[in-house]
Structures are given as structure tokens and as C-alpha cells.
Amino acid sequence: MSDTSSTMAWVDPATLRAGDVLLMRGLGPVSDLIAWFGDSTYSHAALMVDAQTLVEAALPTSRTVLLQTRLAQADAYAFIDVYRPTRADGTPLRDADRQAIARAGGALTGVAYPLDGLLQLAVVAALRNRIPADAGLRWLLRMLIDHLLTFDPTHMVCSELVYTALRDAGLPPTLIVSAQLDLPLPPIDVPALIEEWRAAHAHAHTLTLDAASAPIGADETAAAFARLRAARGLQPMQSLGMSSLPAPNPANVLPVDLETSPQLRRLGRLALAGQ
């Protein structure tokens, strides 16, 4: 787990505003895996809906939490960083913007959390973030996954909720295909992981994983994508912008997408109890 607290600027909680995004690293094997498959140091995201309150996706449904309550949970979180959104042109948010974010975020309380959907998201994230080394293929694969996933506004994970609230407020952050971080797989206490997972469920689930097929080379994959695009009358890859993502699918938004958005600027870190 990356913790740069020795060089991180500390943020006074009293300076937070509606619209600020909180990216967090939880403690425990589930958080470690979420951060790893999402290729990020963060495992959770939340959105400030006023100066003292955040909204977050959680079991069983999304909820509001007092910021001071979260800062007292040092036994559950390693660190919490603050990111401040801007308007599309890079200028600071206006009061009307923050009010719109507060309304959009508040409207998303009570949304069910798709715990089993984390398994699908893990596979998708590992595919989009770790398999293609070529930047163009990573961009195209992300676009294809956006089209394949179904966005269900009645079920949301954490970063999906944050992005949706900002989008619904008319301030969707620009998302880009970030560079591969290639974070090493963290050491996982498997019994603790199973126990943490079961604790979130009313009953245990049995999963059967098929053996993975042999990987396909980048050249072969690129050629297949080119044939697919040509058959559908789409532009060749070389003529497409391969950085920003037009109309991202919220179901495919991960903490790393919020972390790397050029419209979300990191202010620093909040001090947890005892820090």
C-alpha cells in the first residue's frame, strides 16, 4: 500500500465544500484487492454534499455520513485524500455548481450496492487496465467495455455513484485512459478475505473459475479490432483521439479514473484520528 503522508499536504476539514471528492484506501483484504484490480492506491470513493457530510455507495444501500464520523474510523481506513473538481474550462466551481452537486448526490442515497457486481467489475478492470500494453489498444478496449456494460442506476458502486452525481449535476469530469501502474499483487490473507466477504453477505457464495486461455498477441488483437471497426464502417484507430473518453459509462468508472481526471485536482490528505 502506498502512503505518501510524509510528503502529502494536510487539508483542514473545515475547508471542504460540496462537490469535493474523497478517495480513500480502506484496510483489509477486500480493499487491497479492489485497489489492485483497479490499478490504483485507492479502494473507495465518496462525494461531499455539504461542508460536513459525504455520500457514498455502501452495503446495503448508499448513505450519507458525517465527515467527522469518517475521520474517526482510523481502524477502517489508511488514508483519505481530497480532490476538488473544476468546471470544464478549468475554472473553479460556482456556488450554483456546488448546489447542483449537492442535490444530485443527495438524490442518490438509498441506491442498492451490487456486492456481487464487484466480481464482474474486477474482471473488467483487470482486462482494461492490465492486459493491453499498447496505449491505443487500452483506449479502444475501454471504449468497447463501455458499450458492453449495462449501467443500472438502481445499483451503484462507489466511484460509479460519484461520477453519476457529478454528471447529473451537469459537471461530468473528463476521464482519460491512464497509464498502466502495474501495481504488484498485494499479499492476501485468504481466510480473512473470505471472512470479510461472508460478513457482507447473508450466505456464502461458491465460485467456479475456468482456466484462462492462452493470451493473444498485441498485433493479432490490433488486427482483429481493425477488422471489426472496418466491418462496422468506423474510423481507423489512427484517426481517433486516444486520451479522453467521450460519454463514459458510469458502470465502468473506477477510483483511478477520478484520480487521473484533469478536472479533479488533489488538495491533500485529511488527518484520521490519531494521525
N, C-alpha and C positions, 0 to 999 in steps of 0.2 A: 504494500500500500504506500502510495506516495503521499508524504506530508511535508509541505514546504513551509510550516508555520514559522520557522526561524527567519525566513525572508519575506513572509507574507505581511502586508499591511493589515492592521486590525481595524474593523469597522465598528463604529458606535451604533448599537441597535436603535438608538433614538433617532438616527438619521435615515432609517429605512422608510420607503414610501410604497404606496400601492403601485404594482407593476414590477417591482424588483423580483428577480428570480433567485431562488436559493437552490444551489446544487450541493448535495451532501454525500458523504461517504458513511454508510452505515457499518456497524460492527456485526460480524457473524458470517458464516459460510455462504448464505444466500446472497448477501450484499457483495461479498467478494466475487461470486460468480457473475452477478449482474454487471458489476464494473468490468470484469474481464471480457464477457461476451460482447459488451457494448464498447470495448476498446477505449475505456475512459477511467479516470481515477474516481469518478462519481458513480453512485449507485441509486440515487434518489433525487427527485426534483420537486420543488414546491413554488408557489406564487404568492407574493404578498398582496392581499386585497385591501389592506389599510396599513397604517403605521405600526399596528400591534398584532395583526392577525395574518396567518397564512392559510391557503387552501392547498390540499394535497390529495392525490389518489391514495387510498388505503383500504384495508380489509375492515369490514365488508363493503363499505361504500366510502366515497370521497368525503372529506370533512374539513372543517376549519379548526385551527389550533392556534392558541396564543403563542406568540414568538417567545415570550419568557418561559413558557412551558417547554418548548422545544430546546431552548438553550440550557435547561436544567437536565436534559436527558443525555448526559455525557456517557452513560453506560450503554447507550444505543447508537451513538454517532461519534465518529472520529473527528470530523471537521465539517463546517458549513461555510461555503463561500457565497458571496453576494455578487450578482450580475445585474447591471442596470440597463434596461432597454432604451433605445433611442428611436426616433422616427426614421422613416426610410431614407431620408436625406442626411441622417447623422446628427440632427439637432435634438436637443433634449425634449422629453415628453412634456406636453402641456397639461394643465390641470384637467382639462376635458378628456385627454387621453387616459389619464390615471383613473378618472371616474368611470370611463368606459371599461377599463380592465377590471376594476373592482366589481362592476355589475356582471361582466362576463364570467369572471372567476367565481363569484358568489352563486351564479346560476348553475354551476357545475357541481355543487355539493349534492351528495346523495347518489352519485353515479356509481354503479357497481364496479368492483375491481376484479378483473379477469385473471385470477391466480394461475389457472391452467394455461391462459394465453401467454404467460411468461415463457412457457416451453417453446411455443411457436416463435415468439419474439427472439428467444435465444438462438434458435436455428437460423432465423432470418438474419440476425445481427452478425452471427459468425460467418455466414455466407457473404454478406455485403461488405463486411469490414476486413475479413482475413484472407479470403481465397484469392481474389484478383490482385496481383501486384501492380498491374498496369493501371494508371490513373484513368484512362479513357474507359477501360472495362469496368472499373469501380463505379464511375459515373453512370454508365449505361445499365449496369446491373441494379444500381439503386433505383433508376427510373422504372425498370421492369418490375422490381419488387413493389414499388409504389402502386403500380397498376394491378398487381396480383392480389395485394392485401385488401381486405374489406374494412373500411372504417365504420365502427359501430359506436355511435355517440352515447349508447346506454352502458358501455363498458370501456373503461379507460385505465391505463397505467399512468405512472407519474408524469413522465415527460410528454406523453400524449395529451394529458389534461392541461399542462402548462402551455403547450403550443396552441391547443384549441382555444383556450381563453384569450391569448394574445391575438389569434386570428379573428375570433368572434368580435373582439374589440376594434377590429379594423387595423391592427398593428402586427401582422404576421412577421416574425423575424426572418430575414433571409437565411436560408440553410445552404450549406455548401458540402461537397464531398471532401471530408477531411483526410489528411494524410494518415497512413497506417502507423499506429503507435507500436503495434506488435508487443503488447504487454505480456510478460510471461504468465503462464497459468499459475494462480496462487496456490499455495499448499492448502488443501481442503481436508478438514476433519469430517470424514464421510458420516460417521454416526451422528455428529452434531448437525450436519446438513440435513439428514433425514428427519431428525427430531424437530428441527426448525420448520421444515416443510410440513410435517404432520401436524404440528401445533397450529398451523394456519388453516388446516383442513378439518372437516368433521370426520373424515375417514382417510385411510391411506390409499394411494394410487399405485398401481403396478404398471411400469413402462417397459415396452419391448423395443429395443433398438436394433435395427438391421445393420449388418456390416456395410460399411461405406464402400462404394465402388471406387475403382482406380481414378485418380484425378485426371482431368482433361487439360492438355497444354493450353497456354495462353493464346498461341497462334490459332489453334483449332477452334477455341471458343470465340475469338475475334471474327474468324471467318464465318462461323455459324450465325453470329449476331448480324454480320453484314448481309448475309443471305436473307435472314428474317426481315431486316429493315427494307431491303430491296424488294422483297415479295410484297410488302405492305405499302410500297410507294413512299417510304420515309426517307429523310435526308441521310446521306452517308455520315458516319461518325465524325469524320474530319471537319465537317462544316458546322458541327454543333458546339455551343459553348459548354465546357465540361467542368464548370465550377459550381455556379448556383443552380438550385433546383426549382423549376417552375411549379407552383401549386403543390407543395409537398403533401403527401398523405400523412395525416397525424398518427395513424396506426404504425407508421414506420419511423417515428421520431424517437430518438434516444437521448439520454443526457449529453452525449458527446456532440450532438447536433446543436443543442443550446449552448454548450461550452464554446463551440467554434464559430457560432454565428457572428458576423461582423457588426450586428446591431445589438449584441448583448456584451457589455463591457464590464469586466471584472473590477469590482471596487476593492475587494479584500475579503478577510475572513472574520466571522463572528466568534467571539470567545465563548466556549461552552463552560459550564460550571466547573470550577477548579483550574481552568487554564489561565 
